[in-house]
Structure formats: structure tokens, C-alpha cells
């Protein structure tokens, strides 16, 4: 294994670690199955992709088709709609029902299957870039999610979690750069397997899962703190107490 192959394996293992570890934390600590299961799905995808790369499997293999499905699943609905709904628990007090949890993952599965069929039909055999319509759809979904994530960062900034806010902004723009590069641009000097691109992409996705978890935790903890009473509220409370006596 050359240095590129080793870095690819390390980046993939990092993403797998982030997905399984922080996905389980979402479920165990916050009962947030939307984010927890999506993180675990990304980690499972990374495990399959690692085996595909290390074993040198071909694009006609089952592992490659599974990789395409997981990729379509997360890029279309998983790290877009599911991510936004999961974060809305701490930004808007949203409490998704079990039906929503099941429904949105079912939707992601259906969209993933449709995009898998589209990708296999339109994919460039040399670059693995999918057709223009599908590529633009995936970028548009990422762009809309980026807008929400910037709002998420602003909420963190406003409650004093400025380091978390900056980290969210950084990894969000890193993720957007990966999204717009994915099916449109090849890194100069990269090989036929796009190893350099995937080293950057896998590292970025791993960082996103860790940073978004920690930012979620920070906003969750802020939301649970008791709201201090203002002087006016205290005066009104004291006045009501005196009148009642």
C-alpha cells in the first residue's frame, strides 16, 4: 500500500469512527434517532467503501452498487433533510414523532434507490461523475442545508458558544466545497480512483459529524439552563406577594 492508499484508509477509518461513536451518543444521550441513525448509516457506508478500496473491487461489484446507494441516500436526504430535522430539536424545540423518524428514512431510501439507478445509468466510466441533472440536484440540496447550518451557527454565536459557531461554519463550507467538487471537478494530479478527492471528502465528513454533535450538545445544554429573572419580573413577583399578604 502506497502513501495515498494509507491516507485514504486512515481518512475512511476516521469517518467510520466519527459516525459510529457520535451516532451512538446522539441516541444514548439525547434520544435523537434522526441524527444518530444517519451518523451510523454514514459510518456503515464508510465501512463498505473501505472494503471496496482495500480489496480493489471493480465497479461491477455488489460493494460498488451498495456504495452508490449509501452515497445517494445521504447526499440527497440524509445529510440534508434528516440533518436539518435533527438539529431543529435544539434550534426550534421540534420533537419528531416515531412516524416522522420512520417516514423520513423511508423517503431517503426511495430517493436513494432512484438516484442509484440514475447514477449507474449516467455515470462517466472514467471519472464516476453522475449526470448533470442529478449532480445539480445534489448540490442544490447541499446548498439549502448550508443555509440552515449557517443559521445554526448564528444561534450558537448568539448564546455565547462562539468557538462552536466558528467550527460549524468552517466544516460546513468544507462540506459545500466537497459537494460542488464531487461531480464537476477532478483534483489535478489525482489518480483514476480519485484517491486525493476521497481523502479530503472522508476527512471532511468525519469532521462534520464530530463538530455538529458537539455544537448540538452545546445548544442543548444552553436550552436546559434556567432563564434568569429580569429585575422587572422580580419586582412584579414581589409586588404580587405583598398584595396577596
C-alpha positions in Angstrom: 0.0 0.0 0.0 1.4 3.4 -1.0 1.1 6.6 0.9 -2.1 7.6 -0.8 -3.7 4.3 -0.1 -2.7 4.6 3.6 -4.1 8.1 3.9 -7.3 7.0 2.2 -7.6 4.2 4.7 -6.9 6.5 7.7 -9.4 9.1 6.4 -12.1 6.4 5.9 -11.4 4.9 9.4 -11.7 8.3 10.9 -15.1 8.9 9.3 -16.3 5.4 10.4 -15.1 6.1 14.0 -16.9 9.5 14.0 -20.1 8.1 12.6 -20.4 5.1 14.9 -19.2 6.9 18.0 -21.1 10.1 17.8 -24.2 8.5 16.2 -24.5 6.3 19.3 -24.0 9.3 21.5 -26.9 11.1 19.8 -29.1 8.0 20.5 -27.9 7.3 24.0 -27.7 10.9 25.4 -30.4 12.7 23.5 -32.7 10.0 22.0 -32.2 11.8 18.7 -32.7 8.9 16.3 -32.7 11.1 13.2 -29.1 12.2 13.7 -27.9 9.1 15.5 -29.1 6.7 12.8 -27.9 8.9 9.9 -24.5 9.1 11.5 -24.4 5.3 11.8 -25.5 4.9 8.2 -22.7 7.2 7.1 -20.3 5.0 9.1 -21.7 1.8 7.6 -21.2 3.4 4.2 -17.6 4.2 5.0 -17.0 0.6 6.2 -18.3 -0.8 2.8 -16.2 1.8 0.9 -13.1 0.9 2.9 -13.6 -2.8 1.9 -14.2 -1.8 -1.7 -10.9 0.2 -1.8 -8.7 -2.2 0.2 -9.9 -5.3 -1.8 -9.5 -3.5 -5.1 -13.1 -4.4 -6.2 -14.5 -3.4 -9.5 -17.4 -1.0 -10.4 -19.5 -4.0 -11.4 -19.2 -5.5 -7.8 -22.0 -5.5 -5.3 -19.9 -3.4 -3.0 -19.7 -0.6 -5.5 -23.5 -0.6 -6.0 -24.0 -0.5 -2.2 -21.6 2.4 -2.1 -23.5 4.3 -4.7 -26.8 3.7 -2.8 -25.4 4.9 0.5 -23.9 7.9 -1.2 -27.2 8.8 -2.8 -29.1 8.2 0.4 -27.0 10.6 2.5 -26.3 13.3 -0.1 -30.0 13.6 -1.2 -31.9 13.3 2.1 -29.7 12.1 4.9 -27.1 14.9 5.4 -29.7 17.4 4.2 -33.4 16.9 5.3 -32.6 14.4 8.1 -29.8 16.6 9.4 -32.0 19.7 9.4 -34.9 18.0 11.2 -32.5 16.5 13.8 -30.9 19.9 14.5 -34.3 21.6 14.8 -34.7 19.7 18.1 -32.3 22.2 19.6 -33.0 25.2 17.4 -36.8 25.1 17.4 -37.8 22.7 20.2 -39.0 20.3 17.5 -40.0 16.8 18.7 -40.2 14.4 15.8 -42.7 11.6 16.2 -41.8 8.0 15.5 -43.8 8.2 12.3 -41.6 11.1 11.1 -38.5 9.2 12.0 -39.6 6.2 10.0 -41.1 8.2 7.2 -38.1 10.4 6.5 -35.7 7.4 6.4 -38.1 5.6 4.1 -38.1 8.6 1.9 -34.3 8.7 1.9 -34.3 5.0 0.9 -36.7 5.6 -2.0 -34.8 8.6 -3.2 -31.5 6.8 -2.8 -32.7 3.9 -4.9 -33.9 6.2 -7.6 -30.6 8.1 -7.6 -28.7 4.8 -7.6 -30.4 3.7 -10.8 -29.8 7.2 -12.3 -26.2 7.2 -11.3 -25.5 3.7 -12.7 -27.2 4.8 -16.0 -25.5 8.1 -16.4 -22.1 7.8 -14.6 -19.0 8.6 -16.6 -17.0 5.3 -16.6 -13.7 7.2 -16.2 -14.5 9.8 -13.6 -17.6 8.3 -12.0 -19.3 11.7 -12.3 -23.1 11.3 -12.5 -25.4 13.0 -15.0 -25.8 16.8 -14.8 -29.4 16.8 -13.6 -28.6 14.5 -10.7 -25.4 16.4 -9.8 -27.2 19.7 -9.8 -30.0 18.3 -7.6 -27.4 17.1 -5.0 -25.6 20.4 -5.0 -28.9 22.3 -4.6 -29.8 20.1 -1.6 -26.4 20.8 0.0 -26.8 24.5 -0.6 -30.2 24.6 1.1 -28.7 22.7 4.0 -25.8 25.0 4.2 -28.2 28.0 4.6 -29.7 26.3 7.6 -26.4 25.3 9.1 -25.3 29.0 8.9 -28.4 29.8 10.9 -27.5 27.0 13.3 -24.0 28.7 13.7 -25.7 32.1 14.3 -27.8 30.6 17.1 -24.6 29.2 18.7 -22.9 32.6 18.4 -25.8 34.4 19.9 -25.8 32.2 23.0 -22.1 32.7 23.6 -20.9 29.4 22.0 -18.7 31.3 19.6 -16.0 28.6 19.2 -18.6 26.0 18.3 -20.2 28.5 15.9 -16.9 29.1 14.1 -16.3 25.4 13.8 -19.7 24.8 12.4 -19.1 27.4 9.7 -15.7 26.0 8.8 -16.8 22.4 8.4 -20.0 23.5 6.6 -18.1 25.3 3.9 -15.6 22.4 3.7 -18.6 20.1 3.1 -20.0 22.5 0.5 -16.7 22.6 -1.3 -16.7 18.8 -1.4 -20.3 18.8 -2.7 -19.6 21.2 -5.6 -16.4 19.4 -6.5 -17.9 15.9 -6.3 -19.4 15.5 -9.8 -17.9 18.5 -11.5 -14.1 18.7 -10.9 -11.1 16.4 -10.6 -8.2 17.5 -8.4 -5.0 17.9 -10.6 -2.6 15.1 -10.1 -5.3 12.7 -8.7 -5.4 9.1 -9.9 -8.2 7.2 -11.7 -9.7 6.2 -8.3 -9.9 9.9 -7.2 -7.9 9.0 -4.1 -6.9 12.6 -3.2 -10.5 13.7 -3.5 -11.8 10.9 -1.3 -9.1 11.6 1.4 -10.3 15.2 1.6 -14.0 14.2 1.4 -13.9 11.4 4.0 -11.9 13.7 6.4 -14.4 16.5 5.9 -17.4 14.2 6.6 -15.8 12.8 9.7 -15.1 16.3 11.0 -18.7 17.4 10.2 -20.2 14.6 12.3 -18.0 15.4 15.3 -18.4 19.2 15.1 -22.2 19.1 14.6 -22.6 16.7 17.5 -20.6 18.9 19.8 -22.5 22.0 18.6 -25.8 20.2 19.2 -24.6 19.3 22.7 -23.7 23.0 23.4 -27.0 24.3 22.3 -28.9 21.5 24.1 -27.1 22.4 27.3 -27.8 26.1 26.9 -31.5 25.4 26.3 -31.7 23.4 29.6 -30.2 26.2 31.7 -32.8 28.1 33.8 -33.6 31.5 32.4 -32.6 34.3 34.9 -35.4 36.5 36.0 -35.1 40.2 34.9 -35.3 42.9 37.6 -38.8 43.9 36.3 -40.0 40.3 36.7 -38.6 40.1 40.2 -40.3 43.5 41.2 -43.6 42.2 39.8 -43.3 38.9 41.7 -42.5 40.7 45.0 -45.4 43.1 44.4 -47.9 40.3 43.9 -46.5 38.6 47.0 -47.1 41.7 49.1 -50.6 42.2 47.8 -51.5 38.6 48.5 -50.4 39.0 52.1 
